[in-house]
Amino acid sequence: MDLRNVAIIAHVDHGKTTLVDELLKQSGAFRANQAVAERAMDSNDLERERGITIMAKATSVEWKGTRINIVDTPGHADFGAEVERILSMVDGVVLLVDAAEGPMPQTKFVTSKALAMGLRPIVVVNKVDKPDGEPDRALDEVFDLFSNLDANEDQLDFPHLYASGRSGWCDAELDGPRENLDALFNLIVNHVPRPRQQAKIEDDFRMLAVTLGSDAFVGRLLTGRVESGKVKVGQTVQSISRIGQKIEQFRVTKIQAFRGLQMQDIEEAEAGDIVSIAGMTKTTVADTICALAVEDPLEAQPIDPPTITVTFGINDSPLAGRDGKKVQSRVIRDRLYKEAESNVAIRIADTPGGEAFEVSGRGELQMGVLIENMRREGFELSISRPQVIMREEDGQMMEPVEEATIDVDDEYSGAVIEKLTGTRKGELVEMRPAGAGKTRIIAHVPSRGLIGYHGEFLTDTRGTGVLNRVFHGWTAHKGAIPGRRAGVLISMENGEAVAYALWNLEERGKMMIGAQTPVYQGMIIGEHSRDNDLEVNPLKGKKLTNVRASGSDDAVRLTTPITLSLEEAIAYINDDELVEVTPNAVRLRKRYLDPHERKRKARENQ
């Protein structure tokens, strides 16, 4: 069967996964009466809850005698390693752009990778039926983006379509019939080249492992595209690392190909096919699986280096072990190294003593997803504040800079610019009207300055602003950047918080816990209204007497406490604080629970 391999790339929430749903439906991949969940490709629980794609996944449809392998990629730069690996499997990309928002930072990130690999994109302007959609402006901005990314003439001469993924139509003209996705199917078949590997069927078998999975019955499953030759079930093959070292020989026990949303067993795969292979025990991502006669590995795409590091440690608080079953450092270490094996953007390093581990990755969201997965698996952890990874060039300290793209109501733009360019040492690159009373601000801000800024940003914009960020490059170290200005309220007792005590403490600041919440000495229970930390007693009850007075027996009415999400908690803490993560709770605490130890460390730091 004729074959096409294509990836769909776009910014977060521009409609990739919804469009793939419609492609599957209209190609006949589902039965007419089959019940299919919305956003079928987002199979992970976290993906469904957050509405974002985290893991790259493949599917396959048939269209008029041509099999089209479609890869749905993440839209967030924190999961960029998934994109970098996946693009090596395809021969074309469909770039999806929101008609109202136009190209966004993550669009720029993913597109730059595709253009650098020589892929010729198909541009689809999605959501053209939105009231604030401006498809022609979005198309012009795409051309400008390609030009800025040094696209060649063939790439700049891109075909484009107008679509509404949710409504299930795509047309070459804006005022087309709006009936189905036939125009997109036909353009993929006609514009995306056949796999070059199909000309190499007679060569020795080679395949680059791109993603790692596992199955309870067959063990490890490595997915990739067959670059040359053929492979059959039962054939003995070998694996070679990216540096040319032979890893193992093994017998192929199973070959699976993507058919709709299902994996189907096949007996033989040939050059150009995207398949999963089982049978190996040591082979992992970026290794080459090949015939025994092959000596040299295939070239793996380089992965951008991590930019932040977070320390994962055991939970040593007084409440440790109450929720989770996996609390030992040995178990945490095994889980982190298992994650690093399949996620090539993450790096793990042991700290002296072996009780904690430094985990380096792309951003706070990537770290948050890893921690959230671990807590759901029953782990208890203590997490440090993210630290930016510096590097030295010609004797000068360099730090990572991110491009922040902000859409904000006109009235709040001044406060945002003041924060970014003032205290956070950013540089304003562009500021222009975005329509509907909004302003678009583009600034280059040190990564250090954006850690912990999102909550402050939402406060400054009354929750109406949208902040997107993507790694931009490196710059000379810009000096000290102040962290959180407010101090915290610290519990000085162990027990359960009392409503009367919290009621009296509300004048000291905002509470982060409610009544009957277990607390311990050194646990952070609120944010102080001033810039210093304050130790308080949340267990102090009301003195009971037999004297009654007017007004003294008013009912206690507590203000709703602040509830921080996992990512917000990690960004909120200072260097001398930790986030305690368990399956049922996210707590903040001081690094040193003993008050005398805290004071001694504070004196040392001064």
GUMARBA-325267 format. One record per residue (C-alpha): residue number from 1; x, y negated, z negated; residue in one letter. Coordinates in pm, whole numbers, plus 50000, padded with zeros to 5 digits. Layout:
! residues N
<NUM, <X, Y, Z>, A>;
...
This chain:
! residues 606
<1, <50000, 50000, 50000>, M>;
<2, <50117, 49644, 50076>, D>;
<3, <50242, 49475, 49757>, L>;
<4, <50263, 49124, 49608>, R>;
<5, <50411, 49030, 49268>, N>;
<6, <50303, 48691, 49131>, V>;
<7, <50316, 48509, 48795>, A>;
<8, <50066, 48251, 48672>, I>;
<9, <50233, 47964, 48484>, I>;
<10, <50080, 47662, 48315>, A>;
<11, <50076, 47443, 48006>, H>;
<12, <49892, 47561, 47693>, V>;
<13, <49512, 47557, 47740>, D>;
<14, <49513, 47477, 48111>, H>;
<15, <49315, 47794, 48185>, G>;
<16, <49560, 48071, 48290>, K>;
<17, <49401, 48357, 48100>, T>;
<18, <49046, 48253, 48192>, T>;
<19, <49144, 48243, 48561>, L>;
<20, <49294, 48594, 48536>, V>;
<21, <48961, 48712, 48388>, D>;
<22, <48782, 48591, 48702>, E>;
<23, <49045, 48742, 48935>, L>;
<24, <48992, 49080, 48768>, L>;
<25, <48613, 49053, 48791>, K>;
<26, <48597, 48941, 49155>, Q>;
<27, <48852, 49197, 49274>, S>;
<28, <48637, 49482, 49142>, G>;
<29, <48874, 49583, 48861>, A>;
<30, <48571, 49610, 48627>, F>;
<31, <48251, 49807, 48675>, R>;
<32, <47941, 49595, 48729>, A>;
<33, <47804, 49694, 48386>, N>;
<34, <48136, 49706, 48199>, Q>;
<35, <48157, 49502, 47878>, A>;
<36, <48476, 49294, 47886>, V>;
<37, <48593, 49054, 47618>, A>;
<38, <48654, 48690, 47712>, E>;
<39, <49025, 48619, 47778>, R>;
<40, <49081, 48993, 47827>, A>;
<41, <49458, 48950, 47872>, M>;
<42, <49496, 48801, 47523>, D>;
<43, <49496, 49141, 47353>, S>;
<44, <49687, 49037, 47040>, N>;
<45, <49480, 48930, 46734>, D>;
<46, <49686, 48614, 46687>, L>;
<47, <49641, 48522, 47054>, E>;
<48, <49265, 48547, 47021>, R>;
<49, <49256, 48346, 46697>, E>;
<50, <49480, 48065, 46821>, R>;
<51, <49360, 48061, 47180>, G>;
<52, <49715, 48075, 47320>, I>;
<53, <49915, 48336, 47509>, T>;
<54, <50216, 48458, 47309>, I>;
<55, <50326, 48773, 47492>, M>;
<56, <50366, 48796, 47869>, A>;
<57, <50145, 49072, 48009>, K>;
<58, <50089, 49220, 48353>, A>;
<59, <49780, 49339, 48532>, T>;
<60, <49703, 49458, 48883>, S>;
<61, <49420, 49403, 49133>, V>;
<62, <49349, 49523, 49487>, E>;
<63, <49244, 49279, 49758>, W>;
<64, <49170, 49394, 50114>, K>;
<65, <49433, 49669, 50112>, G>;
<66, <49699, 49472, 49921>, T>;
<67, <49791, 49543, 49561>, R>;
<68, <49861, 49220, 49369>, I>;
<69, <50054, 49253, 49043>, N>;
<70, <49968, 48946, 48830>, I>;
<71, <50173, 48842, 48526>, V>;
<72, <50010, 48614, 48267>, D>;
<73, <50284, 48409, 48096>, T>;
<74, <50289, 48206, 47772>, P>;
<75, <50244, 47832, 47813>, G>;
<76, <50439, 47724, 47505>, H>;
<77, <50815, 47659, 47523>, A>;
<78, <50869, 47837, 47189>, D>;
<79, <50792, 48161, 47376>, F>;
<80, <50999, 48057, 47677>, G>;
<81, <51217, 48369, 47663>, A>;
<82, <50911, 48566, 47775>, E>;
<83, <50883, 48340, 48081>, V>;
<84, <51254, 48353, 48166>, E>;
<85, <51251, 48734, 48173>, R>;
<86, <50918, 48775, 48349>, I>;
<87, <51003, 48545, 48641>, L>;
<88, <51276, 48787, 48748>, S>;
<89, <51001, 49044, 48828>, M>;
<90, <50796, 48831, 49069>, V>;
<91, <50833, 48685, 49418>, D>;
<92, <50595, 48390, 49377>, G>;
<93, <50417, 48179, 49116>, V>;
<94, <50077, 48016, 49085>, V>;
<95, <50116, 47686, 48899>, L>;
<96, <49796, 47588, 48723>, L>;
<97, <49748, 47220, 48635>, V>;
<98, <49462, 47058, 48444>, D>;
<99, <49288, 46797, 48664>, A>;
<100, <49258, 46556, 48370>, A>;
<101, <49589, 46603, 48190>, E>;
<102, <49816, 46665, 48488>, G>;
<103, <50159, 46827, 48444>, P>;
<104, <50252, 46850, 48075>, M>;
<105, <50585, 46924, 47899>, P>;
<106, <50542, 47301, 47899>, Q>;
<107, <50449, 47282, 48270>, T>;
<108, <50781, 47111, 48333>, K>;
<109, <50970, 47371, 48130>, F>;
<110, <50827, 47677, 48306>, V>;
<111, <50829, 47518, 48653>, T>;
<112, <51198, 47427, 48624>, S>;
<113, <51275, 47796, 48564>, K>;
<114, <51069, 47905, 48865>, A>;
<115, <51217, 47646, 49100>, L>;
<116, <51572, 47728, 48990>, A>;
<117, <51508, 48090, 49093>, M>;
<118, <51400, 47979, 49440>, G>;
<119, <51032, 48072, 49402>, L>;
<120, <50782, 47879, 49615>, R>;
<121, <50482, 47783, 49399>, P>;
<122, <50115, 47772, 49487>, I>;
<123, <49959, 47476, 49302>, V>;
<124, <49604, 47517, 49170>, V>;
<125, <49439, 47206, 49022>, V>;
<126, <49205, 47357, 48764>, N>;
<127, <48903, 47216, 48578>, K>;
<128, <48819, 46972, 48859>, V>;
<129, <48456, 46974, 48739>, D>;
<130, <48550, 46801, 48411>, K>;
<131, <48400, 46450, 48379>, P>;
<132, <48744, 46292, 48327>, D>;
<133, <48919, 46499, 48594>, G>;
<134, <49140, 46317, 48848>, E>;
<135, <49260, 46597, 49080>, P>;
<136, <49435, 46369, 49333>, D>;
<137, <49637, 46198, 49059>, R>;
<138, <49728, 46537, 48910>, A>;
<139, <49845, 46656, 49253>, L>;
<140, <50063, 46346, 49300>, D>;
<141, <50217, 46401, 48956>, E>;
<142, <50296, 46763, 49048>, V>;
<143, <50483, 46644, 49358>, F>;
<144, <50676, 46390, 49149>, D>;
<145, <50759, 46665, 48896>, L>;
<146, <50892, 46896, 49169>, F>;
<147, <51099, 46612, 49311>, S>;
<148, <51248, 46532, 48968>, N>;
<149, <51336, 46900, 48924>, L>;
<150, <51537, 46898, 49250>, D>;
<151, <51298, 47123, 49443>, A>;
<152, <51405, 47203, 49801>, N>;
<153, <51199, 47111, 50108>, E>;
<154, <51018, 47445, 50123>, D>;
<155, <50919, 47414, 49756>, Q>;
<156, <50803, 47054, 49800>, L>;
<157, <50580, 47162, 50091>, D>;
<158, <50357, 47358, 49856>, F>;
<159, <50001, 47472, 49938>, P>;
<160, <49735, 47357, 49692>, H>;
<161, <49382, 47455, 49592>, L>;
<162, <49110, 47307, 49373>, Y>;
<163, <48945, 47535, 49117>, A>;
<164, <48728, 47585, 48813>, S>;
<165, <48851, 47903, 48647>, G>;
<166, <48557, 47923, 48406>, R>;
<167, <48305, 47887, 48688>, S>;
<168, <48495, 48138, 48902>, G>;
<169, <48559, 47942, 49223>, W>;
<170, <48861, 47811, 49411>, C>;
<171, <48862, 47617, 49742>, D>;
<172, <49111, 47446, 49971>, A>;
<173, <48895, 47131, 49977>, E>;
<174, <48756, 46945, 49677>, L>;
<175, <48403, 46948, 49824>, D>;
<176, <48419, 47313, 49934>, G>;
<177, <48143, 47572, 49889>, P>;
<178, <48253, 47657, 49529>, R>;
<179, <48141, 48021, 49551>, E>;
<180, <48434, 48251, 49467>, N>;
<181, <48812, 48295, 49443>, L>;
<182, <48864, 48431, 49797>, D>;
<183, <49077, 48130, 49894>, A>;
<184, <49323, 48204, 49612>, L>;
<185, <49342, 48576, 49691>, F>;
<186, <49406, 48505, 50060>, N>;
<187, <49669, 48241, 49984>, L>;
<188, <49858, 48476, 49751>, I>;
<189, <49862, 48747, 50020>, V>;
<190, <49972, 48507, 50295>, N>;
<191, <50211, 48278, 50105>, H>;
<192, <50386, 48504, 49851>, V>;
<193, <50652, 48714, 50027>, P>;
<194, <50658, 49092, 50009>, R>;
<195, <50903, 49227, 49751>, P>;
<196, <51250, 49220, 49903>, R>;
<197, <51318, 49544, 49721>, Q>;
<198, <51079, 49736, 49949>, Q>;
<199, <51356, 49729, 50208>, A>;
<200, <51587, 49912, 49965>, K>;
<201, <51386, 50229, 49908>, I>;
<202, <51668, 50446, 50045>, E>;
<203, <51925, 50305, 49796>, D>;
<204, <51999, 50444, 49449>, D>;
<205, <51736, 50377, 49181>, F>;
<206, <51783, 50056, 48977>, R>;
<207, <51546, 49875, 48739>, M>;
<208, <51602, 49588, 48495>, L>;
<209, <51420, 49631, 48161>, A>;
<210, <51222, 49312, 48093>, V>;
<211, <50982, 49388, 47806>, T>;
<212, <50986, 49651, 47532>, L>;
<213, <50678, 49825, 47397>, G>;
<214, <50600, 50140, 47207>, S>;
<215, <50340, 50414, 47212>, D>;
<216, <50254, 50646, 46923>, A>;
<217, <50271, 50949, 47155>, F>;
<218, <50552, 50878, 47402>, V>;
<219, <50779, 50642, 47201>, G>;
<220, <50962, 50348, 47359>, R>;
<221, <50823, 50200, 47680>, L>;
<222, <51036, 49965, 47890>, L>;
<223, <50866, 49757, 48160>, T>;
<224, <51034, 49607, 48465>, G>;
<225, <51036, 49594, 48842>, R>;
<226, <51207, 49869, 49043>, V>;
<227, <51479, 49679, 49230>, E>;
<228, <51585, 49963, 49462>, S>;
<229, <51530, 50332, 49524>, G>;
<230, <51269, 50563, 49376>, K>;
<231, <51219, 50727, 49036>, V>;
<232, <51012, 51037, 48957>, K>;
<233, <50881, 51188, 48634>, V>;
<234, <51136, 51443, 48509>, G>;
<235, <51431, 51274, 48681>, Q>;
<236, <51748, 51225, 48476>, T>;
<237, <51867, 50863, 48475>, V>;
<238, <52107, 50650, 48274>, Q>;
<239, <52108, 50305, 48118>, S>;
<240, <52383, 50042, 48135>, I>;
<241, <52410, 49733, 47917>, S>;
<242, <52442, 49384, 48067>, R>;
<243, <52821, 49397, 48008>, I>;
<244, <52857, 49726, 48199>, G>;
<245, <52873, 49966, 47903>, Q>;
<246, <52692, 50300, 47949>, K>;
<247, <52431, 50346, 47675>, I>;
<248, <52263, 50684, 47729>, E>;
<249, <52137, 50941, 47978>, Q>;
<250, <51775, 51047, 47945>, F>;
<251, <51496, 51229, 48126>, R>;
<252, <51204, 51015, 48242>, V>;
<253, <50904, 51161, 48056>, T>;
<254, <50636, 50922, 48182>, K>;
<255, <50590, 50647, 48442>, I>;
<256, <50294, 50413, 48402>, Q>;
<257, <50167, 50146, 48643>, A>;
<258, <49923, 49861, 48579>, F>;
<259, <49575, 49922, 48716>, R>;
<260, <49338, 49645, 48602>, G>;
<261, <49371, 49621, 48225>, L>;
<262, <49467, 49988, 48192>, Q>;
<263, <49799, 50170, 48223>, M>;
<264, <49774, 50465, 48462>, Q>;
<265, <50019, 50755, 48479>, D>;
<266, <50188, 50795, 48818>, I>;
<267, <50436, 51056, 48940>, E>;
<268, <50669, 50828, 49137>, E>;
<269, <50758, 50457, 49154>, A>;
<270, <50948, 50294, 49437>, E>;
<271, <51124, 49962, 49501>, A>;
<272, <50897, 49663, 49439>, G>;
<273, <50666, 49836, 49187>, D>;
<274, <50622, 49693, 48835>, I>;
<275, <50609, 49994, 48600>, V>;
<276, <50673, 50112, 48245>, S>;
<277, <50912, 50402, 48185>, I>;
<278, <50933, 50628, 47876>, A>;
<279, <51195, 50876, 47759>, G>;
<280, <51479, 50658, 47627>, M>;
<281, <51586, 50622, 47262>, T>;
<282, <51843, 50339, 47265>, K>;
<283, <51787, 50141, 47584>, T>;
<284, <51638, 49796, 47528>, T>;
<285, <51553, 49464, 47697>, V>;
<286, <51805, 49329, 47957>, A>;
<287, <51960, 49677, 48008>, D>;
<288, <51965, 49837, 48355>, T>;
<289, <51796, 50176, 48402>, I>;
<290, <51947, 50342, 48709>, C>;
<291, <52049, 50660, 48889>, A>;
<292, <52354, 50849, 48757>, L>;
<293, <52565, 50742, 49055>, A>;
<294, <52525, 50368, 48982>, V>;
<295, <52819, 50197, 48807>, E>;
<296, <52727, 49827, 48785>, D>;
<297, <52430, 49673, 48595>, P>;
<298, <52180, 49430, 48745>, L>;
<299, <52228, 49065, 48651>, E>;
<300, <51992, 48958, 48371>, A>;
<301, <51852, 48605, 48362>, Q>;
<302, <52033, 48387, 48102>, P>;
<303, <51822, 48302, 47799>, I>;
<304, <51827, 47950, 47653>, D>;
<305, <51993, 47944, 47308>, P>;
<306, <51792, 47903, 46983>, P>;
<307, <51755, 47551, 46843>, T>;
<308, <51636, 47608, 46484>, I>;
<309, <51715, 47852, 46205>, T>;
<310, <51499, 47962, 45910>, V>;
<311, <51608, 48171, 45611>, T>;
<312, <51389, 48474, 45532>, F>;
<313, <51434, 48607, 45177>, G>;
<314, <51266, 48836, 44931>, I>;
<315, <50981, 48699, 44722>, N>;
<316, <51126, 48658, 44372>, D>;
<317, <50843, 48456, 44215>, S>;
<318, <50652, 48577, 43904>, P>;
<319, <50361, 48675, 44134>, L>;
<320, <50580, 48896, 44358>, A>;
<321, <50450, 49240, 44450>, G>;
<322, <50083, 49176, 44370>, R>;
<323, <49962, 49152, 44732>, D>;
<324, <50216, 49313, 44961>, G>;
<325, <50364, 49661, 44974>, K>;
<326, <50682, 49571, 45164>, K>;
<327, <50893, 49357, 44933>, V>;
<328, <51248, 49500, 44946>, Q>;
<329, <51522, 49321, 45140>, S>;
<330, <51610, 49647, 45320>, R>;
<331, <51258, 49675, 45464>, V>;
<332, <51255, 49308, 45564>, I>;
<333, <51592, 49348, 45734>, R>;
<334, <51476, 49650, 45936>, D>;
<335, <51165, 49465, 46051>, R>;
<336, <51360, 49155, 46159>, L>;
<337, <51617, 49355, 46358>, Y>;
<338, <51334, 49546, 46525>, K>;
<339, <51183, 49211, 46628>, E>;
<340, <51517, 49085, 46763>, A>;
<341, <51546, 49398, 46977>, E>;
<342, <51232, 49320, 47178>, S>;
<343, <51241, 48938, 47152>, N>;
<344, <51569, 48824, 47305>, V>;
<345, <51513, 48460, 47199>, A>;
<346, <51549, 48552, 46830>, I>;
<347, <51882, 48612, 46658>, R>;
<348, <51933, 48758, 46310>, I>;
<349, <52231, 48709, 46077>, A>;
<350, <52281, 48847, 45726>, D>;
<351, <52370, 48600, 45450>, T>;
<352, <52630, 48676, 45179>, P>;
<353, <52472, 48904, 44921>, G>;
<354, <52228, 49063, 45169>, G>;
<355, <51915, 48930, 44994>, E>;
<356, <51828, 48680, 45269>, A>;
<357, <51854, 48663, 45649>, F>;
<358, <51903, 48369, 45883>, E>;
<359, <51658, 48393, 46174>, V>;
<360, <51727, 48163, 46470>, S>;
<361, <51464, 48087, 46735>, G>;
<362, <51311, 47830, 46968>, R>;
<363, <51074, 47642, 46738>, G>;
<364, <50844, 47628, 46439>, E>;
<365, <50554, 47792, 46625>, L>;
<366, <50764, 48094, 46721>, Q>;
<367, <50880, 48132, 46359>, M>;
<368, <50524, 48089, 46234>, G>;
<369, <50393, 48365, 46464>, V>;
<370, <50666, 48605, 46347>, L>;
<371, <50594, 48531, 45978>, I>;
<372, <50218, 48563, 46033>, E>;
<373, <50264, 48903, 46198>, N>;
<374, <50485, 49019, 45910>, M>;
<375, <50242, 48909, 45638>, R>;
<376, <49961, 49096, 45816>, R>;
<377, <50181, 49406, 45809>, E>;
<378, <50206, 49381, 45428>, G>;
<379, <50534, 49191, 45382>, F>;
<380, <50607, 48939, 45108>, E>;
<381, <50865, 48673, 45197>, L>;
<382, <51015, 48346, 45084>, S>;
<383, <51082, 48104, 45372>, I>;
<384, <51316, 47804, 45374>, S>;
<385, <51276, 47473, 45555>, R>;
<386, <51376, 47497, 45925>, P>;
<387, <51725, 47368, 45998>, Q>;
<388, <51835, 47242, 46339>, V>;
<389, <52130, 47425, 46496>, I>;
<390, <52413, 47181, 46572>, M>;
<391, <52703, 47239, 46807>, R>;
<392, <53038, 47072, 46863>, E>;
<393, <53158, 46935, 47198>, E>;
<394, <53503, 46775, 47236>, D>;
<395, <53523, 46718, 46863>, G>;
<396, <53182, 46546, 46847>, Q>;
<397, <52880, 46687, 46663>, M>;
<398, <52583, 46733, 46898>, M>;
<399, <52217, 46791, 46809>, E>;
<400, <51916, 46908, 47016>, P>;
<401, <51670, 46650, 47150>, V>;
<402, <51309, 46721, 47245>, E>;
<403, <51085, 46542, 47492>, E>;
<404, <50764, 46451, 47311>, A>;
<405, <50458, 46372, 47525>, T>;
<406, <50179, 46211, 47327>, I>;
<407, <49823, 46122, 47426>, D>;
<408, <49675, 45886, 47169>, V>;
<409, <49397, 45628, 47138>, D>;
<410, <49524, 45280, 47227>, D>;
<411, <49470, 45146, 46874>, E>;
<412, <49707, 45402, 46719>, Y>;
<413, <49991, 45381, 46973>, S>;
<414, <50181, 45117, 46771>, G>;
<415, <50198, 45331, 46459>, A>;
<416, <50318, 45634, 46659>, V>;
<417, <50591, 45440, 46841>, I>;
<418, <50710, 45283, 46516>, E>;
<419, <50749, 45626, 46351>, K>;
<420, <50921, 45792, 46648>, L>;
<421, <51165, 45516, 46739>, T>;
<422, <51223, 45387, 46386>, G>;
<423, <51266, 45636, 46105>, T>;
<424, <51293, 45940, 46336>, R>;
<425, <51563, 45794, 46567>, K>;
<426, <51376, 45859, 46894>, G>;
<427, <51401, 45670, 47223>, E>;
<428, <51091, 45553, 47412>, L>;
<429, <51109, 45673, 47776>, V>;
<430, <50766, 45587, 47914>, E>;
<431, <50439, 45434, 47800>, M>;
<432, <50137, 45399, 48028>, R>;
<433, <49755, 45403, 48017>, P>;
<434, <49606, 45751, 48047>, A>;
<435, <49245, 45643, 48103>, G>;
<436, <48941, 45664, 47872>, A>;
<437, <49101, 45427, 47620>, G>;
<438, <49410, 45643, 47570>, K>;
<439, <49783, 45580, 47607>, T>;
<440, <50044, 45835, 47712>, R>;
<441, <50378, 45799, 47533>, I>;
<442, <50690, 45993, 47635>, I>;
<443, <50988, 45979, 47398>, A>;
<444, <51313, 46167, 47345>, H>;
<445, <51332, 46251, 46975>, V>;
<446, <51592, 46455, 46782>, P>;
<447, <51450, 46796, 46684>, S>;
<448, <51526, 46709, 46320>, R>;
<449, <51292, 46411, 46346>, G>;
<450, <50999, 46622, 46467>, L>;
<451, <51021, 46883, 46190>, I>;
<452, <50734, 46805, 45956>, G>;
<453, <50604, 46518, 46172>, Y>;
<454, <50289, 46680, 46311>, H>;
<455, <50083, 46640, 45991>, G>;
<456, <50189, 46276, 45959>, E>;
<457, <50104, 46224, 46327>, F>;
<458, <49749, 46357, 46280>, L>;
<459, <49704, 46126, 45980>, T>;
<460, <49829, 45822, 46175>, D>;
<461, <49597, 45896, 46470>, T>;
<462, <49296, 46000, 46257>, R>;
<463, <49316, 46349, 46407>, G>;
<464, <49260, 46230, 46764>, T>;
<465, <49619, 46241, 46896>, G>;
<466, <49771, 46527, 47097>, V>;
<467, <50146, 46594, 47065>, L>;
<468, <50337, 46826, 47301>, N>;
<469, <50711, 46883, 47281>, R>;
<470, <50973, 47069, 47480>, V>;
<471, <51351, 47105, 47453>, F>;
<472, <51522, 46832, 47658>, H>;
<473, <51898, 46857, 47595>, G>;
<474, <52177, 46765, 47355>, W>;
<475, <52291, 46428, 47226>, T>;
<476, <52543, 46291, 46977>, A>;
<477, <52437, 46328, 46612>, H>;
<478, <52216, 46031, 46522>, K>;
<479, <52282, 46018, 46148>, G>;
<480, <52053, 46077, 45853>, A>;
<481, <51678, 46105, 45914>, I>;
<482, <51460, 46068, 45603>, P>;
<483, <51238, 46365, 45521>, G>;
<484, <50909, 46371, 45335>, R>;
<485, <50864, 46054, 45133>, R>;
<486, <50613, 46175, 44874>, A>;
<487, <50715, 46380, 44573>, G>;
<488, <50531, 46689, 44450>, V>;
<489, <50343, 46797, 44140>, L>;
<490, <50509, 47102, 43980>, I>;
<491, <50345, 47342, 43738>, S>;
<492, <50522, 47370, 43402>, M>;
<493, <50316, 47670, 43279>, E>;
<494, <50220, 48025, 43383>, N>;
<495, <49855, 48127, 43404>, G>;
<496, <49535, 48027, 43586>, E>;
<497, <49465, 47662, 43670>, A>;
<498, <49183, 47499, 43469>, V>;
<499, <48929, 47273, 43641>, A>;
<500, <48944, 47012, 43362>, Y>;
<501, <49323, 46983, 43392>, A>;
<502, <49311, 46949, 43771>, L>;
<503, <49039, 46684, 43737>, W>;
<504, <49264, 46476, 43513>, N>;
<505, <49561, 46526, 43747>, L>;
<506, <49378, 46394, 44054>, E>;
<507, <49482, 46037, 43969>, E>;
<508, <49845, 46155, 44000>, R>;
<509, <49809, 46277, 44357>, G>;
<510, <49637, 46520, 44595>, K>;
<511, <49585, 46877, 44476>, M>;
<512, <49683, 47184, 44683>, M>;
<513, <49510, 47439, 44460>, I>;
<514, <49163, 47487, 44314>, G>;
<515, <49040, 47605, 43975>, A>;
<516, <49119, 47965, 43869>, Q>;
<517, <49420, 47977, 44104>, T>;
<518, <49715, 48172, 43956>, P>;
<519, <50013, 47938, 43897>, V>;
<520, <50362, 47976, 43754>, Y>;
<521, <50644, 47758, 43634>, Q>;
<522, <50808, 47587, 43932>, G>;
<523, <50511, 47634, 44170>, M>;
<524, <50406, 47324, 44369>, I>;
<525, <50037, 47252, 44303>, I>;
<526, <49997, 46911, 44469>, G>;
<527, <50150, 46605, 44633>, E>;
<528, <50254, 46322, 44399>, H>;
<529, <50131, 45971, 44482>, S>;
<530, <50488, 45844, 44431>, R>;
<531, <50823, 45945, 44573>, D>;
<532, <50947, 46144, 44271>, N>;
<533, <50863, 46497, 44158>, D>;
<534, <50649, 46530, 43845>, L>;
<535, <50604, 46834, 43619>, E>;
<536, <50245, 46874, 43502>, V>;
<537, <50034, 47119, 43304>, N>;
<538, <49742, 47256, 43513>, P>;
<539, <49636, 47486, 43224>, L>;
<540, <49545, 47215, 42973>, K>;
<541, <49182, 47266, 42869>, G>;
<542, <48939, 47025, 42709>, K>;
<543, <48957, 46991, 42331>, K>;
<544, <48630, 47121, 42186>, L>;
<545, <48471, 46943, 41884>, T>;
<546, <48123, 46924, 41739>, N>;
<547, <48108, 46550, 41808>, V>;
<548, <47903, 46440, 42107>, R>;
<549, <47938, 46100, 42273>, A>;
<550, <47771, 45935, 42570>, S>;
<551, <47972, 45984, 42891>, G>;
<552, <48227, 46229, 42747>, S>;
<553, <48048, 46541, 42872>, D>;
<554, <48028, 46450, 43239>, D>;
<555, <48045, 46746, 43475>, A>;
<556, <48390, 46809, 43631>, V>;
<557, <48378, 46749, 44007>, R>;
<558, <48700, 46839, 44184>, L>;
<559, <48805, 46693, 44517>, T>;
<560, <48852, 46961, 44784>, T>;
<561, <49221, 47062, 44774>, P>;
<562, <49458, 47027, 45070>, I>;
<563, <49491, 47359, 45253>, T>;
<564, <49814, 47392, 45450>, L>;
<565, <49844, 47642, 45733>, S>;
<566, <50159, 47853, 45750>, L>;
<567, <50331, 47626, 46005>, E>;
<568, <50225, 47314, 45815>, E>;
<569, <50364, 47455, 45490>, A>;
<570, <50700, 47542, 45650>, I>;
<571, <50725, 47191, 45799>, A>;
<572, <50612, 47023, 45474>, Y>;
<573, <50876, 47153, 45233>, I>;
<574, <51211, 46989, 45155>, N>;
<575, <51549, 47160, 45141>, D>;
<576, <51510, 47244, 44768>, D>;
<577, <51171, 47411, 44822>, E>;
<578, <51046, 47741, 44963>, L>;
<579, <50723, 47880, 45108>, V>;
<580, <50607, 48199, 44937>, E>;
<581, <50419, 48412, 45193>, V>;
<582, <50211, 48716, 45097>, T>;
<583, <49930, 48898, 45281>, P>;
<584, <49669, 48697, 45089>, N>;
<585, <49836, 48366, 45002>, A>;
<586, <50070, 48090, 45117>, V>;
<587, <50223, 47906, 44820>, R>;
<588, <50485, 47633, 44786>, L>;
<589, <50748, 47648, 44512>, R>;
<590, <51077, 47498, 44407>, K>;
<591, <51384, 47697, 44508>, R>;
<592, <51494, 47710, 44143>, Y>;
<593, <51205, 47802, 43915>, L>;
<594, <51387, 47724, 43588>, D>;
<595, <51355, 47347, 43514>, P>;
<596, <51708, 47323, 43368>, H>;
<597, <51852, 47486, 43683>, E>;
<598, <51655, 47241, 43901>, R>;
<599, <51794, 46942, 43712>, K>;
<600, <52149, 47077, 43730>, R>;
<601, <52123, 47131, 44108>, K>;
<602, <51973, 46783, 44152>, A>;
<603, <52271, 46630, 43969>, R>;
<604, <52511, 46828, 44190>, E>;
<605, <52340, 46706, 44508>, N>;
<606, <52361, 46345, 44392>, Q>;
